[in-house]
Structure formats: C-alpha cells, structure tokens
Amino acid sequence: MNEQSKAKRYDRIYEQIKELVKATNNPTSRMATINAILHHKFSYYYWTGFYELVDGDLLVSAYQGPVACLKLKKDVGVCWAGINTKETVVVPNVHDFPGHIACSSASNSEIVVPVFNANNEVVAVLDVDSKEYGSFDEADKMGLEKIVALIYS
C-alpha cells in the first residue's frame, strides 16, 4: 500500500474513531476502541496496543494480538524512546534498534506514538508491530498521531 492510499485510509478511520469516542471521555475505553479498529483495518499490523505510564513504570494496557510484555524495562527499547523524546519513533528493522525489547520474535518493524494528556504530558504510547520489515512510514506517523490525539480531546 503506498503512502497516499494509506493516508486516505487513515483519514477515513480517523473520522470513524472520532464519532465512536464521543460516547465516553474515559481514556482506557478510547484506547481499547482505537486498538480494535486499527488492528483490524491494516493487514500489516501484527500487534497493536498501548503502554501506559503508571507511577514511573511502563505497563501494558489495552491491546490486540499475542500476549505482550507486561512491564517494559525503564529507558530501554522503542516505547521508552518515544516517551523520552516525546516524538513518534519509526523503526524499519527492530533488530537494528539498540536495546529493542523483543516481546515477540515475529516482530520485525515497529512504530511508537506518544500519547499526550490535556496538560501536554506524555502518559502513554501507542505501539504497533509488524511481521514485515519497513512497514511504517510518514503516512502511518501522521495518521496515528492524529488518531491518538483523540484519546484526551
């Protein structure tokens, strides 16, 4: 799928999610809904989920896919890179990422998108893994950043 068609798909999904999340302001409910939709709309998504910061720990939250790591070692891996830099991290080959945490050996590429609360603090990340290399690009980055902004809107 090329970037342009991906971008259009993300735009359609954004509109769908925007309507659905109006039902509640609860962030966990919104994360669960976002996960379910994204995981089933993109064939290259292997694992789709959120990790939330809880008392300084990064703990798995709502997700779709195989069993995940429950707690990620502090300041190690792609998810912590997203939190520490407060920026989306796109990794074409996770095996080349220093300190990558392999919750599943089937994952080969990854994107991590920080989730900001109303005070502009990072409180979680959306983590998406793919079995294929180089699955994620600028269209994924832009689309997912827009979608996760709905969690605390």
C-alpha beads as a LAMMPS data file, in Angstrom:
LAMMPS data file: protein, C-alpha beads

153 atoms
152 bonds

1 atom types
1 bond types

-500.0 500.0 xlo xhi
-500.0 500.0 ylo yhi
-500.0 500.0 zlo zhi

Masses

1 110.0

Atoms # bond

1 1 1 0.000 0.000 0.000
2 1 1 1.503 3.351 -0.997
3 1 1 1.682 6.403 1.264
4 1 1 -1.142 8.226 -0.478
5 1 1 -3.644 5.373 -0.178
6 1 1 -2.532 4.804 3.426
7 1 1 -3.123 8.474 4.214
8 1 1 -6.639 8.278 2.766
9 1 1 -7.381 5.157 4.785
10 1 1 -6.144 6.848 7.965
11 1 1 -8.378 9.840 7.205
12 1 1 -11.450 7.573 6.898
13 1 1 -10.544 5.666 10.068
14 1 1 -9.955 8.921 11.956
15 1 1 -13.495 10.069 11.125
16 1 1 -14.897 6.716 12.282
17 1 1 -12.959 6.785 15.558
18 1 1 -13.809 10.442 16.191
19 1 1 -17.518 9.569 16.155
20 1 1 -17.129 6.430 18.276
21 1 1 -15.093 8.013 21.087
22 1 1 -17.740 10.685 21.644
23 1 1 -19.580 8.078 23.737
24 1 1 -17.151 8.499 26.657
25 1 1 -14.260 10.617 27.911
26 1 1 -12.626 7.570 29.534
27 1 1 -9.089 7.249 28.092
28 1 1 -8.913 3.470 28.582
29 1 1 -12.193 2.943 26.735
30 1 1 -10.985 5.173 23.935
31 1 1 -7.668 3.289 23.731
32 1 1 -9.464 -0.054 23.550
33 1 1 -11.688 1.159 20.721
34 1 1 -8.758 2.655 18.803
35 1 1 -6.863 -0.644 19.156
36 1 1 -9.723 -2.764 17.894
37 1 1 -10.322 -0.589 14.849
38 1 1 -6.677 -0.132 13.855
39 1 1 -5.727 -3.762 14.396
40 1 1 -8.447 -4.998 12.056
41 1 1 -8.148 -2.284 9.379
42 1 1 -4.465 -2.770 8.491
43 1 1 -3.284 -6.197 7.366
44 1 1 0.351 -5.423 8.232
45 1 1 -0.439 -4.711 11.908
46 1 1 0.700 -7.722 13.947
47 1 1 0.465 -6.320 17.478
48 1 1 -1.402 -3.131 18.332
49 1 1 -1.524 -1.722 21.835
50 1 1 -0.925 0.929 24.408
51 1 1 1.617 1.072 27.181
52 1 1 0.706 3.493 29.971
53 1 1 2.966 5.243 32.449
54 1 1 1.883 4.224 35.950
55 1 1 3.965 5.501 38.874
56 1 1 7.059 5.655 36.643
57 1 1 6.561 2.177 35.184
58 1 1 5.548 1.478 31.600
59 1 1 2.756 -1.117 31.772
60 1 1 0.768 -2.790 29.025
61 1 1 -2.793 -1.567 28.683
62 1 1 -5.442 -2.228 26.027
63 1 1 -4.027 -4.276 23.134
64 1 1 -4.809 -6.672 20.288
65 1 1 -2.527 -9.521 19.272
66 1 1 -0.402 -12.119 21.046
67 1 1 0.454 -11.869 24.729
68 1 1 2.617 -8.819 25.428
69 1 1 5.361 -7.869 27.834
70 1 1 3.524 -6.636 30.925
71 1 1 6.176 -4.151 32.078
72 1 1 8.936 -2.638 29.962
73 1 1 12.391 -2.045 31.443
74 1 1 12.852 1.662 32.129
75 1 1 14.570 3.757 29.446
76 1 1 15.143 0.740 27.175
77 1 1 13.543 -0.022 23.818
78 1 1 11.366 1.748 21.290
79 1 1 8.464 2.566 23.625
80 1 1 10.705 4.344 26.116
81 1 1 12.414 6.148 23.224
82 1 1 9.010 7.544 22.258
83 1 1 8.333 8.644 25.819
84 1 1 11.760 10.146 26.434
85 1 1 11.899 12.068 23.139
86 1 1 8.160 12.896 23.134
87 1 1 8.209 12.060 19.423
88 1 1 6.980 9.263 17.205
89 1 1 9.627 6.622 16.558
90 1 1 9.550 4.635 13.317
91 1 1 11.801 1.576 13.240
92 1 1 12.092 -0.204 9.860
93 1 1 14.078 -3.092 11.384
94 1 1 13.714 -3.664 15.124
95 1 1 16.753 -5.946 15.144
96 1 1 18.911 -2.896 14.391
97 1 1 17.420 -0.797 17.227
98 1 1 19.760 -0.628 20.260
99 1 1 18.066 -2.127 23.308
100 1 1 14.998 -3.341 21.411
101 1 1 12.721 -5.330 23.723
102 1 1 11.500 -8.406 21.857
103 1 1 8.123 -9.313 23.324
104 1 1 7.616 -11.416 20.182
105 1 1 10.286 -12.763 17.870
106 1 1 7.798 -12.397 14.995
107 1 1 8.012 -8.581 15.075
108 1 1 10.349 -7.008 12.526
109 1 1 9.288 -3.360 12.293
110 1 1 7.581 -1.009 14.732
111 1 1 6.092 2.420 15.253
112 1 1 5.602 4.074 18.646
113 1 1 3.433 7.171 19.035
114 1 1 3.389 9.174 22.291
115 1 1 0.006 9.938 23.850
116 1 1 -0.291 13.379 25.449
117 1 1 -2.855 14.304 28.096
118 1 1 -4.626 17.678 28.379
119 1 1 -1.535 19.131 30.143
120 1 1 0.678 18.077 27.207
121 1 1 2.416 15.402 29.300
122 1 1 3.243 12.005 27.811
123 1 1 1.089 9.473 29.657
124 1 1 1.237 6.510 27.280
125 1 1 2.373 5.290 23.884
126 1 1 0.641 3.502 21.060
127 1 1 2.900 0.665 19.949
128 1 1 2.314 -1.132 16.649
129 1 1 4.447 -4.039 15.441
130 1 1 4.554 -5.687 12.030
131 1 1 5.952 -9.044 10.961
132 1 1 7.331 -7.382 7.839
133 1 1 10.324 -5.079 7.596
134 1 1 9.768 -1.409 6.753
135 1 1 6.008 -1.467 7.246
136 1 1 5.663 2.008 8.713
137 1 1 6.223 5.357 7.013
138 1 1 5.240 9.017 7.164
139 1 1 1.590 8.204 6.392
140 1 1 1.423 5.902 9.428
141 1 1 3.157 8.503 11.587
142 1 1 0.803 11.330 10.610
143 1 1 -2.328 9.184 10.719
144 1 1 -1.582 7.622 14.087
145 1 1 -0.562 10.918 15.707
146 1 1 -3.892 12.415 14.676
147 1 1 -5.820 9.375 15.952
148 1 1 -4.119 9.155 19.375
149 1 1 -4.829 12.863 19.902
150 1 1 -8.498 11.844 20.174
151 1 1 -7.860 9.979 23.438
152 1 1 -7.691 13.140 25.552
153 1 1 -9.647 15.501 23.290

Bonds

1 1 1 2
2 1 2 3
3 1 3 4
4 1 4 5
5 1 5 6
6 1 6 7
7 1 7 8
8 1 8 9
9 1 9 10
10 1 10 11
11 1 11 12
12 1 12 13
13 1 13 14
14 1 14 15
15 1 15 16
16 1 16 17
17 1 17 18
18 1 18 19
19 1 19 20
20 1 20 21
21 1 21 22
22 1 22 23
23 1 23 24
24 1 24 25
25 1 25 26
26 1 26 27
27 1 27 28
28 1 28 29
29 1 29 30
30 1 30 31
31 1 31 32
32 1 32 33
33 1 33 34
34 1 34 35
35 1 35 36
36 1 36 37
37 1 37 38
38 1 38 39
39 1 39 40
40 1 40 41
41 1 41 42
42 1 42 43
43 1 43 44
44 1 44 45
45 1 45 46
46 1 46 47
47 1 47 48
48 1 48 49
49 1 49 50
50 1 50 51
51 1 51 52
52 1 52 53
53 1 53 54
54 1 54 55
55 1 55 56
56 1 56 57
57 1 57 58
58 1 58 59
59 1 59 60
60 1 60 61
61 1 61 62
62 1 62 63
63 1 63 64
64 1 64 65
65 1 65 66
66 1 66 67
67 1 67 68
68 1 68 69
69 1 69 70
70 1 70 71
71 1 71 72
72 1 72 73
73 1 73 74
74 1 74 75
75 1 75 76
76 1 76 77
77 1 77 78
78 1 78 79
79 1 79 80
80 1 80 81
81 1 81 82
82 1 82 83
83 1 83 84
84 1 84 85
85 1 85 86
86 1 86 87
87 1 87 88
88 1 88 89
89 1 89 90
90 1 90 91
91 1 91 92
92 1 92 93
93 1 93 94
94 1 94 95
95 1 95 96
96 1 96 97
97 1 97 98
98 1 98 99
99 1 99 100
100 1 100 101
101 1 101 102
102 1 102 103
103 1 103 104
104 1 104 105
105 1 105 106
106 1 106 107
107 1 107 108
108 1 108 109
109 1 109 110
110 1 110 111
111 1 111 112
112 1 112 113
113 1 113 114
114 1 114 115
115 1 115 116
116 1 116 117
117 1 117 118
118 1 118 119
119 1 119 120
120 1 120 121
121 1 121 122
122 1 122 123
123 1 123 124
124 1 124 125
125 1 125 126
126 1 126 127
127 1 127 128
128 1 128 129
129 1 129 130
130 1 130 131
131 1 131 132
132 1 132 133
133 1 133 134
134 1 134 135
135 1 135 136
136 1 136 137
137 1 137 138
138 1 138 139
139 1 139 140
140 1 140 141
141 1 141 142
142 1 142 143
143 1 143 144
144 1 144 145
145 1 145 146
146 1 146 147
147 1 147 148
148 1 148 149
149 1 149 150
150 1 150 151
151 1 151 152
152 1 152 153
